Amino acid sequence: MQPSTTPNHYYIMPLNHYKYRWILRRSTAAGVSSTVDVFLSAKAHRQSRMASMGAVSVSNFVSRSSLISHGATASETKMSLSVGGKNQVETHKGLKSLNNLDVLRKRTPASAICRTVSRKTDGLGGTAGKIVCEQGMNIVFVAAEVTPWSKTGGLGDVLGGLPPAMAARGHRVMTIAPRYDQYKDAWDTDVTVEIQVGDAILTVRFFHCYKRGVDRVFVDHPIFLEKVWGKTKSKLYGPNAGVDYDDNQLRFSLLCQAALLAPLVLNLNSREEVVFVANDWHTALLPCYLKTMYQARGIYKSAKVAFCIHNIAYQGRFAFSDFSLLNLPDQFKSSFDFTDGYVKPVKGRKINWMKAGILESDRVLTVSPYYAQELVSGIERGVELDSILRLTTVTGILNGMDVQEWNPSTDKYIPIKFNAETGTGKKYLEKQLEELEIKYPDKARGVAKFNVPLAHLINAAADFLMIPSRFEPCGLIQLQAMPYGTIPLVSTTGGLADTVIDGYTGLQMGAFSVECETVSPADAAAIAKTVLRAVALFGTAAHKEMIQNCMAQDFSWKGPAKQWEKFLLGLGVENSQAGIEGEEIAPLAKENVATP
């Protein structure tokens, strides 16, 4: 299958399971389209090709001399090697068109990478320049969702909040996620790559924005955009809850391959000494592709992958025959091989993406210490991967939350702002609530949909928040409630056990049954008992003290970021250094701008 005729873009194709080829398509001065092949071969194969092809650098880009050996003049080379096919001087923050590929991947020590950040000042229309010198690690987070652009739950929130906290410590941070909608603040980089997914060659574009110290990169292709298009909002994985899109394996194979290419082809001061953080089953192929497509050929030699489990219940189980869709060598089959007793999607032998992610990554972590213990405790809590997880070490790091969004003193969704000194309610509102209670003593209202403004209003208005979860890897809702003085009543599982201290910042109900088909009478009794405790507590001095305790908690990403830093430094990627104490860059009041 031939690459497209679009000039000046990158194309990668597997020649077989063990050899890959990069192609830079260019147009000559005579207007004739031609290609320059750059083989990504093993060392011996590369040496045998040296004489006829010219030297191929380990950064996998062709040198100027090898281009000339293929018949291009120096002047033709200079004109044909801009990154995205346009010879503009500058595009968007940090994205600059370059004249040749020799400098596209400038290798700079981590401690010396600096950038100038221009930010609009409030109301005056001017700009203020700030020099940010990143030191430490080059970290690339890859996930299927990232707040505020896409979100179905805690995964999106983590990808929204943790990267800015790591950037605040001076690390060079990038996130890569699908482009599900016409994000008005993400700009077209004009960089395209072609990737083999299944039997097809797909052309992918990269979109980019730079916010809060983080390069936000979005993988643009109809396989993502046409499925969601911003209209179904939370339905990123299937048309209905619990139903997957038929091509999810192809979608997330594309994401993993594009994520490995992005640091190489985007001019964002990226380097090969990368720590990739893969998140949940959608990105579990990333360590496999890293090993077979790159590291076996001297690219990303010291790069490592940390695999983070946000929810073990979703593992990416598919028919074993689907392994061929992944374009991976047979040596990986054993890592995917999995058998369970379920008939969906097929009966018997399957492939399991999360199993492969656990086995093929360098380290495994999850979103709370208590959840890490649960994952290896047995089949029920580990959802049949407990034995696999016991083969490695699972590190639990408690999630933080975005304290800029969940702050009652600045919350844009609530009409009345408050803090720990003003947590009391308005008398006229209290009176109205009392009247409603008298008039409708047995009435209640439930809203069964994702509604961000309503969630903020509930946290601001409620006295207690009940979270009777059977599983809760970390949980963000209890973290978001406490700054508002709302006391959580929680089951004892996962991050709920780590973050809610019984009698101090909330009430614990005990562990619940993991059997989802029936409601255990013991669980119901535990809920009722805890509600009675809360009623008895209400209005007392102990209640007021508990409110103050909740509002005094620091659930920002600053503490978790330090733990993440220590964990990722332990991977031993070359040129990695510890970060520095720093403050996150606050979002501007009006950050969104129209895409040109």
C-alpha positions as CSV (number, residue, x, y, z in Angstrom):
1,M,0.0,0.0,0.0
2,Q,1.4,3.3,-1.1
3,P,1.7,6.5,1.1
4,S,-0.5,9.5,0.2
5,T,0.8,12.2,-2.2
6,T,0.7,15.0,0.4
7,P,4.2,16.6,0.3
8,N,6.5,16.9,3.3
9,H,5.1,14.5,5.8
10,Y,6.2,11.4,7.7
11,Y,5.0,7.9,7.0
12,I,5.8,4.8,8.9
13,M,5.0,1.3,7.7
14,P,6.0,-2.2,8.9
15,L,7.9,-4.2,6.3
16,N,7.3,-7.2,8.5
17,H,7.1,-7.8,12.2
18,Y,10.7,-6.9,12.7
19,K,11.5,-4.1,10.3
20,Y,9.9,-0.7,9.8
21,R,10.4,2.1,7.3
22,W,10.1,5.8,7.7
23,I,9.4,7.8,4.5
24,L,9.7,11.5,4.2
25,R,7.7,12.5,1.1
26,R,8.9,15.7,-0.6
27,S,8.5,17.6,-3.8
28,T,11.5,18.4,-5.9
29,A,12.2,21.7,-7.6
30,A,10.8,20.3,-10.8
31,G,7.6,19.5,-9.1
32,V,8.0,15.7,-9.2
33,S,7.0,14.0,-6.0
34,S,9.5,11.5,-4.7
35,T,10.3,9.8,-1.4
36,V,13.3,9.4,0.8
37,D,13.4,6.1,2.7
38,V,14.9,5.9,6.2
39,F,15.0,2.3,7.3
40,L,14.6,1.6,11.0
41,S,16.6,-1.6,11.1
42,A,18.6,-3.4,13.7
43,K,22.3,-2.3,14.0
44,A,23.7,-5.0,11.7
45,H,21.0,-4.3,9.1
46,R,21.6,-0.6,9.4
47,Q,25.4,-1.0,8.9
48,S,24.8,-3.1,5.8
49,R,22.7,-0.2,4.3
50,M,25.1,2.6,5.2
51,A,27.0,2.6,1.9
52,S,24.0,3.0,-0.3
53,M,21.7,5.1,1.9
54,G,24.0,7.4,3.9
55,A,24.2,7.5,7.7
56,V,20.9,7.1,9.6
57,S,21.0,8.8,13.0
58,V,19.6,7.1,16.1
59,S,17.0,9.8,16.2
60,N,15.6,8.1,13.1
61,F,15.7,11.2,10.8
62,V,17.6,11.3,7.5
63,S,20.6,13.6,7.4
64,R,21.2,16.3,4.7
65,S,24.0,14.3,3.2
66,S,21.9,11.2,2.7
67,L,19.2,13.3,1.0
68,I,21.7,14.6,-1.4
69,S,22.9,11.0,-2.1
70,H,19.4,10.3,-3.3
71,G,19.6,13.1,-6.0
72,A,18.4,16.1,-4.1
73,T,20.4,19.3,-4.3
74,A,21.3,21.3,-1.2
75,S,18.8,24.0,-2.1
76,E,16.0,21.5,-2.8
77,T,16.7,19.9,0.6
78,K,16.4,23.1,2.5
79,M,13.1,23.9,0.9
80,S,11.6,20.5,1.3
81,L,12.3,19.7,5.0
82,S,9.9,22.0,6.8
83,V,7.9,20.0,9.3
84,G,4.4,20.4,8.1
85,G,4.5,21.4,4.5
86,K,4.3,25.2,5.2
87,N,7.3,27.4,5.2
88,Q,5.9,29.9,7.7
89,V,8.3,31.3,10.3
90,E,6.2,30.4,13.3
91,T,2.9,28.8,14.0
92,H,1.6,28.5,17.6
93,K,3.3,28.6,20.9
94,G,6.4,26.5,20.7
95,L,5.7,25.1,17.2
96,K,8.3,26.5,14.7
97,S,8.8,25.4,11.1
98,L,12.4,24.2,10.7
99,N,14.6,24.2,7.5
100,N,16.0,20.7,8.0
101,L,15.5,17.6,9.9
102,D,19.0,17.6,11.4
103,V,17.9,20.2,13.9
104,L,14.3,19.0,14.4
105,R,15.5,16.7,17.2
106,K,18.1,18.9,18.8
107,R,19.5,17.0,21.7
108,T,19.8,19.3,24.7
109,P,20.5,18.3,28.3
110,A,17.4,18.2,30.4
111,S,18.7,20.9,32.8
112,A,19.2,23.4,30.0
113,I,15.8,23.4,28.3
114,C,14.2,26.8,28.6
115,R,11.2,28.5,27.0
116,T,9.7,31.9,27.0
117,V,6.0,32.0,28.0
118,S,4.0,35.0,26.9
119,R,0.8,35.6,28.8
120,K,-1.9,38.2,28.4
121,T,-2.2,40.6,31.3
122,D,-5.6,41.3,32.9
123,G,-7.5,43.9,30.9
124,L,-4.5,45.8,29.5
125,G,-4.0,43.8,26.4
126,G,-0.3,43.6,26.9
127,T,1.9,40.5,27.4
128,A,4.3,39.5,30.1
129,G,7.2,37.2,29.3
130,K,8.3,34.6,31.8
131,I,11.3,32.3,31.3
132,V,10.6,28.8,32.5
133,C,13.7,26.5,32.7
134,E,12.6,23.0,32.8
135,Q,14.9,20.5,34.5
136,G,14.3,17.0,35.5
137,M,12.4,14.6,33.3
138,N,10.8,14.6,29.9
139,I,7.3,13.1,30.7
140,V,4.7,12.1,28.2
141,F,1.2,11.2,29.6
142,V,-0.9,9.2,27.1
143,A,-4.6,8.6,27.8
144,A,-8.0,8.2,26.1
145,E,-9.3,11.4,27.8
146,V,-8.1,14.6,29.4
147,T,-10.0,17.3,31.2
148,P,-11.3,19.8,30.3
149,W,-11.4,18.6,26.6
150,S,-12.7,15.1,27.3
151,K,-13.9,13.3,30.4
152,T,-16.0,10.4,31.6
153,G,-14.6,10.2,35.1
154,G,-11.5,10.3,37.2
155,L,-9.0,9.4,34.4
156,G,-9.7,12.6,32.6
157,D,-9.4,14.6,35.8
158,V,-6.0,13.0,36.6
159,L,-4.7,13.9,33.1
160,G,-6.0,17.4,33.6
161,G,-4.5,18.1,37.0
162,L,-1.3,16.0,37.5
163,P,0.6,17.2,34.4
164,P,0.5,20.9,35.4
165,A,1.7,20.0,38.9
166,M,4.6,18.1,37.4
167,A,5.3,21.1,35.1
168,A,5.3,23.3,38.1
169,R,8.3,21.3,39.4
170,G,10.2,22.1,36.3
171,H,9.7,18.9,34.3
172,R,9.0,19.0,30.6
173,V,5.5,17.6,30.3
174,M,3.3,16.6,27.4
175,T,-0.1,14.9,27.3
176,I,-1.4,13.0,24.2
177,A,-5.1,12.2,23.8
178,P,-7.6,11.8,20.9
179,R,-9.2,14.9,19.4
180,Y,-12.9,14.1,19.8
181,D,-14.2,17.5,19.0
182,Q,-13.4,20.8,17.3
183,Y,-11.5,22.1,20.3
184,K,-11.3,25.8,19.7
185,D,-8.1,26.3,21.7
186,A,-6.1,23.5,20.0
187,W,-4.3,24.6,16.8
188,D,-3.4,22.5,13.8
189,T,0.3,21.9,13.8
190,D,0.2,21.0,10.1
191,V,2.3,17.9,10.9
192,T,0.9,14.6,9.5
193,V,2.0,11.0,9.8
194,E,0.8,7.9,8.3
195,I,0.4,4.8,10.5
196,Q,-0.6,1.2,9.7
197,V,-3.6,0.2,11.9
198,G,-4.8,-3.3,11.1
199,D,-4.7,-3.6,7.3
200,A,-5.2,0.1,6.6
201,I,-2.8,3.0,6.4
202,L,-4.3,6.0,8.3
203,T,-3.2,9.6,8.0
204,V,-3.1,11.4,11.3
205,R,-2.7,15.1,12.1
206,F,-1.5,16.6,15.4
207,F,-3.2,19.5,17.1
208,H,-1.6,21.4,20.0
209,C,-2.0,24.0,22.7
210,Y,0.2,25.1,25.6
211,K,-1.5,25.7,28.9
212,R,-0.4,25.8,32.5
213,G,3.1,24.7,31.5
214,V,1.9,21.6,29.6
215,D,2.0,20.8,25.9
216,R,-1.4,19.4,25.2
217,V,-1.3,17.3,22.0
218,F,-4.4,15.9,20.3
219,V,-4.4,13.0,17.7
220,D,-6.7,14.0,14.9
221,H,-8.4,11.4,12.8
222,P,-12.1,10.6,11.9
223,I,-11.8,7.4,13.8
224,F,-12.1,9.6,16.9
225,L,-13.8,12.7,15.7
226,E,-16.7,11.2,13.8
227,K,-17.5,8.8,16.7
228,V,-18.1,11.6,19.2
229,W,-18.0,15.0,17.5
230,G,-18.7,16.7,20.8
231,K,-22.4,15.8,20.8
232,T,-22.4,12.6,22.8
233,K,-20.0,14.2,25.4
234,S,-19.3,11.3,27.8
235,K,-19.7,8.5,25.2
236,L,-16.1,8.3,24.2
237,Y,-15.9,4.5,24.3
238,G,-19.3,3.4,22.9
239,P,-22.7,4.5,21.7
240,N,-24.3,3.6,25.0
241,A,-23.1,2.9,28.5
242,G,-21.5,-0.6,28.7
243,V,-21.4,-1.0,24.9
244,D,-18.1,-0.6,23.1
245,Y,-17.5,0.7,19.6
246,D,-16.7,-2.2,17.3
247,D,-13.4,-0.6,16.2
248,N,-12.1,0.4,19.7
249,Q,-9.0,-1.8,19.3
250,L,-8.1,0.0,16.1
251,R,-8.8,3.4,17.6
252,F,-6.5,2.9,20.6
253,S,-3.9,1.1,18.5
254,L,-3.8,4.3,16.5
255,L,-3.5,6.4,19.7
256,C,-0.6,4.4,21.0
257,Q,1.4,4.6,17.8
258,A,0.7,8.3,17.3
259,A,1.8,9.0,20.9
260,L,5.2,7.4,20.2
261,L,5.6,9.5,17.1
262,A,4.5,12.8,18.5
263,P,7.7,13.6,20.6
264,L,9.8,12.8,17.5
265,V,8.0,14.8,14.8
266,L,6.7,17.8,16.8
267,N,9.1,20.7,17.3
268,L,8.4,21.0,21.1
269,N,12.0,20.6,22.4
270,S,11.2,16.9,22.9
271,R,13.9,14.4,23.5
272,E,14.3,10.6,23.3
273,E,15.0,10.3,27.1
274,V,11.3,10.1,27.7
275,V,9.2,8.7,30.5
276,F,5.9,7.6,29.0
277,V,3.0,7.2,31.4
278,A,0.4,4.9,29.9
279,N,-3.1,5.1,31.5
280,D,-5.5,2.2,31.6
281,W,-6.1,-0.5,28.9
282,H,-6.5,2.0,26.0
283,T,-2.8,2.7,26.1
284,A,-1.5,-0.8,27.0
285,L,0.0,-1.3,23.6
286,L,2.4,1.6,24.0
287,P,5.2,-0.5,25.7
288,C,4.8,-3.2,23.1
289,Y,5.2,-0.8,20.2
290,L,8.0,1.0,22.0
291,K,10.0,-2.2,22.2
292,T,9.4,-3.6,18.8
293,M,9.2,-0.5,16.6
294,Y,11.8,1.7,18.3
295,Q,14.1,0.4,21.0
296,A,15.0,-2.7,18.9
297,R,16.4,-0.1,16.4
298,G,18.2,2.2,18.7
299,I,15.4,4.8,19.1
300,Y,14.1,5.8,22.5
301,K,16.9,3.7,23.8
302,S,16.6,4.7,27.5
303,A,12.8,5.5,27.4
304,K,10.7,3.7,30.0
305,V,7.0,3.2,30.4
306,A,5.0,3.4,33.7
307,F,1.6,1.9,33.4
308,C,-1.1,3.4,35.7
309,I,-4.3,1.5,36.5
310,H,-7.2,3.8,37.2
311,N,-9.9,1.1,37.2
312,I,-9.0,-2.6,37.0
313,A,-12.6,-3.4,36.0
314,Y,-12.0,-2.3,32.4
315,Q,-9.3,-4.4,30.9
316,G,-9.8,-4.5,27.1
317,R,-10.8,-8.2,26.6
318,F,-11.2,-9.2,23.0
319,A,-11.3,-12.4,20.9
320,F,-7.8,-14.0,20.7
321,S,-8.0,-14.0,16.9
322,D,-8.0,-10.2,17.1
323,F,-4.3,-10.2,18.1
324,S,-3.5,-10.0,14.4
325,L,-5.1,-6.6,14.2
326,L,-2.4,-5.2,16.5
327,N,0.5,-5.7,14.1
328,L,2.7,-7.1,16.9
329,P,5.2,-9.9,16.7
330,D,4.1,-13.3,18.0
331,Q,6.5,-12.9,20.9
332,F,3.9,-10.7,22.6
333,K,1.1,-13.3,22.4
334,S,1.8,-14.8,25.8
335,S,1.5,-11.3,27.4
336,F,-2.0,-10.9,25.9
337,D,-3.2,-14.5,26.3
338,F,-6.1,-14.7,28.8
339,T,-9.0,-17.1,29.5
340,D,-12.1,-16.4,31.6
341,G,-15.5,-17.9,32.1
342,Y,-17.5,-15.2,30.4
343,V,-19.1,-15.5,26.9
344,K,-18.5,-11.8,26.0
345,P,-17.0,-10.7,23.7
346,V,-16.4,-14.4,22.9
347,K,-16.3,-17.6,25.0
348,G,-13.0,-18.9,26.3
349,R,-9.6,-17.7,25.1
350,K,-9.1,-14.0,24.7
351,I,-6.6,-11.3,24.5
352,N,-6.4,-8.9,27.5
353,W,-4.8,-5.5,26.8
354,M,-4.4,-4.6,30.5
355,K,-2.6,-7.8,31.2
356,A,-0.1,-7.0,28.5
357,G,0.3,-3.4,29.7
358,I,1.1,-4.8,33.2
359,L,3.7,-7.3,31.9
360,E,5.4,-5.2,29.2
361,S,5.7,-1.9,31.1
362,D,8.7,-1.1,33.3
363,R,6.7,-0.3,36.4
364,V,3.0,-0.4,37.5
365,L,1.2,2.0,39.7
366,T,-2.3,2.9,40.7
367,V,-4.3,5.7,42.1
368,S,-4.3,5.0,45.9
369,P,-2.4,2.9,48.4
370,Y,-5.4,1.1,49.6
371,Y,-6.5,0.2,46.1
372,A,-3.0,-1.2,45.4
373,Q,-3.6,-3.6,48.3
374,E,-7.0,-4.5,47.0
375,L,-5.7,-5.3,43.5
376,V,-3.5,-8.1,44.8
377,S,-5.9,-9.3,47.5
378,G,-7.8,-11.8,45.3
379,I,-9.8,-12.5,42.2
380,E,-12.8,-10.3,43.2
381,R,-10.9,-7.1,43.9
382,G,-8.2,-7.8,41.3
383,V,-10.9,-8.8,38.7
384,E,-8.9,-11.9,37.7
385,L,-5.6,-10.0,37.2
386,D,-4.5,-10.3,40.8
387,S,-2.1,-13.2,40.1
388,I,-0.5,-11.2,37.2
389,L,-0.1,-8.1,39.5
390,R,1.5,-10.3,42.2
391,L,4.3,-10.9,39.7
392,T,5.3,-7.3,39.9
393,T,5.2,-4.4,42.4
394,V,2.1,-2.2,42.3
395,T,2.7,1.2,43.8
396,G,-0.3,3.3,45.0
397,I,-0.1,7.1,44.8
398,L,-3.1,8.9,46.0
399,N,-4.7,11.2,43.4
400,G,-5.0,14.9,44.0
401,M,-7.6,17.2,42.5
402,D,-7.7,20.5,40.7
403,V,-7.9,23.0,43.6
404,Q,-8.3,25.9,41.1
405,E,-11.6,24.4,39.8
406,W,-12.9,23.1,43.1
407,N,-12.5,26.1,45.3
408,P,-15.7,27.6,47.1
409,S,-14.1,31.0,47.3
410,T,-13.7,31.4,43.5
411,D,-16.2,28.8,42.1
412,K,-17.8,30.3,39.0
413,Y,-20.8,27.9,39.2
414,I,-22.1,28.9,42.7
415,P,-23.8,32.2,43.2
416,I,-22.5,32.8,46.7
417,K,-18.7,32.3,47.4
418,F,-17.5,31.2,50.8
419,N,-14.4,29.9,52.7
420,A,-13.7,28.3,56.0
421,E,-14.4,31.6,57.9
422,T,-17.8,32.1,56.1
423,G,-19.1,28.4,55.7
424,T,-22.5,29.1,57.3
425,G,-25.6,29.4,55.1
426,K,-27.8,32.3,54.3
427,K,-30.7,32.6,56.7
428,Y,-33.3,33.1,54.1
429,L,-32.2,30.0,52.3
430,E,-32.2,28.0,55.5
431,K,-35.7,29.1,56.2
432,Q,-36.8,28.1,52.7
433,L,-35.3,24.7,53.1
434,E,-37.0,24.3,56.5
435,E,-40.4,25.2,54.8
436,L,-39.8,22.7,52.0
437,E,-39.0,20.0,54.6
438,I,-42.2,20.7,56.4
439,K,-44.3,20.8,53.2
440,Y,-42.7,17.8,51.4
441,P,-41.2,15.6,54.1
442,D,-40.9,12.5,52.0
443,K,-39.8,14.0,48.7
444,A,-36.4,13.8,47.0
445,R,-34.9,14.5,43.6
446,G,-32.3,12.6,41.7
447,V,-30.3,13.7,38.7
448,A,-28.9,10.8,36.8
449,K,-26.6,12.5,34.3
450,F,-23.2,14.2,34.2
451,N,-23.6,17.8,35.0
452,V,-20.6,19.9,36.1
453,P,-22.4,23.0,37.3
454,L,-24.9,21.0,39.3
455,A,-22.0,19.0,40.9
456,H,-20.5,22.3,42.1
457,L,-23.8,23.5,43.4
458,I,-24.5,20.3,45.3
459,N,-21.1,20.3,46.9
460,A,-21.6,23.9,48.0
461,A,-25.1,23.4,49.4
462,A,-25.1,19.9,50.9
463,D,-24.3,19.0,54.5
464,F,-23.3,15.4,53.8
465,L,-22.4,13.4,50.7
466,M,-23.0,9.6,50.7
467,I,-20.6,7.5,48.6
468,P,-21.6,3.8,49.0
469,S,-19.2,2.4,46.4
470,R,-18.4,-1.3,46.1
471,F,-15.2,-0.3,44.2
472,E,-13.5,3.1,44.2
473,P,-9.9,3.1,43.0
474,C,-9.3,6.6,44.3
475,G,-12.5,8.7,44.1
476,L,-12.5,12.4,43.4
477,I,-16.0,13.3,44.5
478,Q,-15.1,13.1,48.2
479,L,-12.0,15.3,47.6
480,Q,-14.1,17.8,45.8
481,A,-16.7,17.9,48.5
482,M,-14.5,18.5,51.5
483,P,-13.2,22.0,50.5
484,Y,-16.9,23.1,50.6
485,G,-17.4,21.8,54.1
486,T,-19.5,18.9,52.9
487,I,-18.8,15.8,55.0
488,P,-18.5,12.5,53.1
489,L,-20.1,9.2,54.3
490,V,-18.1,6.5,52.5
491,S,-17.7,2.8,52.2
492,T,-14.3,1.5,53.1
493,T,-12.6,0.8,49.8
494,G,-9.8,2.1,47.6
495,G,-9.1,5.8,47.9
496,L,-12.1,6.4,50.1
497,A,-10.3,4.6,52.9
498,D,-7.2,6.6,52.3
499,T,-8.8,10.1,52.2
500,V,-11.7,10.0,54.7
501,I,-10.8,9.6,58.3
502,D,-13.7,8.3,60.4
503,G,-14.9,10.9,62.9
504,Y,-12.4,13.5,61.7
505,T,-13.2,14.3,58.1
506,G,-16.1,12.0,57.5
507,L,-17.7,8.7,58.4
508,Q,-16.7,5.2,57.3
509,M,-19.4,2.6,56.6
510,G,-17.1,-0.5,56.3
511,A,-16.3,-2.6,53.2
512,F,-19.2,-3.6,51.0
513,S,-19.8,-6.8,49.1
514,V,-18.4,-6.9,45.5
515,E,-21.4,-8.9,44.3
516,C,-23.2,-6.4,42.0
517,E,-26.3,-8.4,41.2
518,T,-27.9,-8.3,44.7
519,V,-27.9,-5.8,47.6
520,S,-26.5,-7.4,50.7
521,P,-28.7,-6.8,53.8
522,A,-25.5,-6.2,55.8
523,D,-24.5,-3.4,53.4
524,A,-28.0,-1.8,53.6
525,A,-27.8,-1.9,57.4
526,A,-24.3,-0.3,57.4
527,I,-25.6,2.6,55.2
528,A,-28.6,3.1,57.5
529,K,-26.4,3.0,60.6
530,T,-24.0,5.6,59.1
531,V,-26.9,7.9,58.1
532,L,-28.2,7.8,61.7
533,R,-24.7,8.7,62.9
534,A,-24.7,11.7,60.6
535,V,-28.1,12.8,61.8
536,A,-27.0,12.6,65.4
537,L,-23.9,14.6,64.5
538,F,-25.7,17.4,62.7
539,G,-25.5,20.8,64.4
540,T,-23.2,19.7,67.2
541,A,-19.9,21.2,68.1
542,A,-18.3,18.0,66.7
543,H,-20.1,18.6,63.4
544,K,-18.7,22.1,63.1
545,E,-15.2,20.9,63.9
546,M,-15.5,18.2,61.3
547,I,-16.5,20.9,58.7
548,Q,-13.4,22.9,59.6
549,N,-11.2,19.7,59.3
550,C,-12.6,19.0,55.9
551,M,-12.0,22.5,54.6
552,A,-8.4,22.5,56.0
553,Q,-7.3,19.5,53.9
554,D,-4.9,20.0,51.1
555,F,-5.9,17.7,48.2
556,S,-4.0,19.6,45.5
557,W,-1.6,17.8,43.2
558,K,1.5,19.3,44.8
559,G,2.0,16.4,47.3
560,P,1.2,13.6,44.8
561,A,3.4,15.2,42.2
562,K,6.4,14.8,44.5
563,Q,5.6,11.1,44.9
564,W,5.1,10.7,41.1
565,E,8.5,12.4,40.6
566,K,10.2,10.0,43.0
567,F,8.5,7.0,41.4
568,L,9.4,8.1,37.8
569,L,13.0,9.0,38.7
570,G,13.3,5.4,39.9
571,L,12.9,4.2,36.3
572,G,16.4,5.4,35.6
573,V,15.8,7.2,32.3
574,E,19.0,9.0,31.1
575,N,19.4,12.7,31.9
576,S,16.5,12.6,34.4
577,Q,16.9,14.9,37.4
578,A,14.8,15.8,40.4
579,G,12.5,18.8,40.0
580,I,12.3,22.0,42.0
581,E,9.6,23.6,44.2
582,G,7.3,25.7,42.1
583,E,3.8,27.0,41.7
584,E,1.4,25.9,39.0
585,I,0.6,28.4,36.3
586,A,-3.0,29.6,36.9
587,P,-5.3,29.4,33.9
588,L,-6.2,32.7,32.3
589,A,-9.8,34.0,32.6
590,K,-10.1,33.8,28.8
591,E,-7.7,31.2,27.4
592,N,-9.8,29.9,24.6
593,V,-9.2,31.5,21.2
594,A,-10.5,30.7,17.8
595,T,-8.6,28.3,15.7
596,P,-7.2,30.1,12.6
